[in-house]
């Protein structure tokens, strides 16, 4: 059994677990944790969901996606989303290498679908992360 490389407190659950998000306590009374590739995946989700300025002791940490709320759902907005996500990942997540990153307007017209294909450097494991980002518009 190999040693754990990365560990973090679990507070975002993977899609499909059906238990929602939030902190959870395990049977021993400790906070549940995620390890290795799951910890990296959770860190990416947290980075994308955090606005710069939200973290008091690290004000530059985060992703500027929130700047796109109420923007038109077009290729320009999708390109900006890719730029913001790439810049955040390259600045704050050295554990990964981006294989591909894309954003496309979804069929409903009010959101972007952001697709990140990445590789965890330490384990060489590739993963695909798909995030739906609401633009807050109906059209």
Secondary structure as UniProt FT lines:
FT   STRAND          7..9
FT   TURN            15..16
FT   TURN            27..28
FT   STRAND          33..35
FT   HELIX           37..49
FT   TURN            52..53
FT   TURN            56..57
FT   TURN            59..60
FT   HELIX           64..68
FT   TURN            69..70
FT   HELIX           75..92
FT   TURN            94..95
FT   STRAND          96..105
FT   TURN            107..108
FT   STRAND          111..120
FT   TURN            121..123
FT   STRAND          126..134
//
